[in-house]
Amino acid sequence: MGAVLQVDLPQPIADALQSGATVVTANQRAARTLRYSFDQHNLQLGLKSWETAPILPWDAWVASLWRNLLVHGRASELLLNRFQEHKLWRDVLATDTDLAASLQSLDSLAEMAANAWQLLARHHGRERLRGSWGSPETKAFQRWAAEFERRCRMQKLLPRAALEDALRAATEEGRLLHARPIALVGFDEMTPAQQTLVSAISLSGARIDTLPITQAPLHRFIARAEDEISEIFVAARWAKNLLRTDVNTRIAVIVPNLESRRSAIDRVFREVLAPELEDIQTANHTGPYEFSLGVPLSETPLVRVALDLVRWPITALPIERVSALLVSPLFAMDEGERSARAAFDAFELRRAKLLRPEISLPWLINSFRRSRHRMRPSRLLDALEALNRSGASQTHELRSHAAWADLIRNRLQAAGWGRAEGEDSAEFQLRQKWESTLDELTALDFDGVPISFDQALRELERMAQQTLFAPASHYAPVQVMGPLEAAGNRFDAIWFLGAGDLAWPMKSATNPLLPWPLQRDLGVPGADPAVDDMRSRLVTERIGQSAPFTIFSYAAEGPEGAQRPSPLLRTLHLETIDAQTLSPPEPQRLTVELEEFSDRNPPPPLPDHAVPGGAEILKLQAACSFRAFAERRLGSAELREIDLGMDAAERGSIVHRALEHLWKQVRSHAALKAMPQNDRERLLADSIEYGLERAAAATTTRWEEAYVDLQRARLAGLLNSWLDIELNRGPFTVKLSEEEFRDVRIGPLRLNVRVDRVDVTENGEVIIDYKTGGAKAAQWQTERPDEPQLPLYAVLSTAAQPEMTLADIAFAQVRTGKDMAFESFTRKITAGKEASKRPEFSLEDQLVRWRGILENLASEFHHGLPLVDPKSYPTTCAHCAQRILCRLNPAAFDEDFDEETGIDSGNG
């Protein structure tokens, strides 16, 4: 599939070039393809060198004519580019005091005004605007247009939409001579301004021809698909079958609204035509298909990184952008540092005690300096510090656009922007496009008005958003394009996607600043449905004559509802064909016999010390031994989800610390009961401050301070309600709180565990485990307990202290709402009532059972047999990150599965 498009030079074009004519095309794509076919034609003739063919798109041709006038001193106006024109319109609007209450930004209004003026200029309607139009919008635009034109006259500026009229005047006055013949190619229609220019050139004596390059259609069909995705699949398989027959087949896939359907088409074409592109190391621009439509420059990885780096020294970036920069090969990447940077992002930045919505450059530098993951010396740290120093420039001053463009270049160079080595052709072109965008930023100095750095940066970001980038064509056999882009091209086969009555013809919108009757009289697109249909019919007929084999297809069910074939297809007399016959099923692939091997080799032994993980190891082992093995012996872990502020684990830890501090002061149920309300509130506030101490110390922004304040208020309500639950219990004394026991044994396994709390009651001791997430005592009662912490603590405590009298074990469910409860082996206490339980076994008998269960789980983990044995398939597997390793059938996780069921987000 690596062949390139072999394009024959149409004979009318060859004859025109041979006669010395300049070929002018309706669009850039046609000019590029004709130049390519001209070069291929000369190569086939055996030529070693030749002059570049004079083939230009209309916009480039008229711009070259104006440059010729300027060079010879026959004109003096500066031709504005679209960004200069936008700036001039925005400056005009900024002086209108009536816009102070407008809900639209100046930029959006400037774009709307520029579009309205362009429509008038291209349709010879500027004089008619000065008539009597009553709407407030039109009266406002009349003022703006008059001021815009006055400034253009005063500063000798020429808007692009007025270029055709200026060239016409120069031709009529004899200032512009046309020595070469002109051949027009691919124009479905011309605007009135284009028509008058062509007429003036013709009257001056220059020869102008309109060259038809259509082909006699041999087969034209209409095909129906069930939906849009099916339609794309059928077209992709059809193109694949054509290329199997002849790799040099020239195929066009023409799509109305290509921008909205591009991602879906790319996904399907990649799967069908180029599955080899699924390899992330393969360059995307090497496939058998390509899009003529570019993407916004700001959405390309290289420019997105550049814009982030330029803005970072003056403002914090969103956390997701900082995370992307850390792992990007386009930002000061040293191959030796790649793993360390990814580890810093995954295990430090994402696991911060207080995850910020935005990260400032100084904060990240300090964090990275302290990181145990960074290498010394560090290219990233050097780049961050250089970038931070560049932010000390006088960015608050007013300077020229050129000065700010130089600062931006220097800042990116200091930051190590771009790929250190291995830059491919597409990235090189992208860098060149970025440089030309900076040059266009410099060109905004045409009016000599200095601006701030922030203004320059906003202008650059807007320019990057409005500039489209597409790598230079590699002339793939399959070209995906819009209906207008296909003008001036011939193909061997065409598939027109989206020929339903709701998608074709495309709807055009009028400009709200111009009166509708005026737009209708001028023939502006969108003002008269009948005229629009006529235009679209001409386009449809031209497409039907651009290849000997053409298929129009439509989806019976589109996004807007049921569809039928577009009425514009009726005059083509299309033959109905079954879409499936155009793309027969893939041939049966040969199967190979799989090689069997055993992966049951014994794992390496555990280290001769306590295994990190505590009771969580047994919890994972009970759920699935493979998951416990993968996470706790192989160290396989998923990348942590980014949640702003504190995650559930950190919020649970704060509750633990606050309650630890509180009970170290209170010590007993009696003391709590006797405590005056004011003292209780004061102690509770002190305990909350103790729990939030680390988070409060880490705050550096007003957002973080407000977030911590919100947590204070939340904890005050939560813990105050919890103390009411504690008062409903009988008398107790807190024996220990947050006590760690190191290197304890359960079966052959050595663990470190932390017991949240142990109370002494009149019946004996009660072991308590705090839960800020959901937990129920029933989770203890199975052969594979979902929550084995409390049974483990009970077994270990009674083994270590034979004289101990264990009265109960309990979950302290410290959470808001009706789920707040003290639930033990023998009873459950809530805010409103207390209920006794009748367990199947006594606590003493249950301890014996638990010991056997836990020792069995510990032994299984110790021996390390990674059996894929989920406790409750597929529920147990729903949130397991090891599914990619264990190879369970993913079809079991259907779209109706409730992924929020049974998840304990708390901290045990």
Helices and strands as residue ranges (DSSP letters): H 11-18, E 22-25, H 28-44, E 55-57, H 58-71, E 78-79, H 82-94, G 97-99, H 106-122, H 126-129, H 136-155, E 157-158, G 160-162, H 163-172, E 182-185, H 192-203, E 208-211, E 219-227, H 228-245, E 251-254, H 258-273, G 275-278, G 284-286, E 289-291, E 295-296, G 297-299, H 301-311, E 317-318, H 319-326, G 335-337, H 338-344, I 345-349, E 358-359, H 361-370, H 379-390, H 401-414, H 425-442, G 443-447, H 453-466, E 468-469, E 478-481, E 493-496, H 516-522, H 529-544, E 549-558, E 561-562, G 567-572, E 575-578, H 579-582, H 615-623, H 625-632, H 648-666, H 669-674, H 677-691, H 693-697, H 702-727, E 733-746, E 749-761, E 764-771, G 777-780, H 789-800, E 806-813, G 817-819, E 821-824, E 827-829, E 834-836, H 843-863, G 875-877, H 883-886, G 890-892
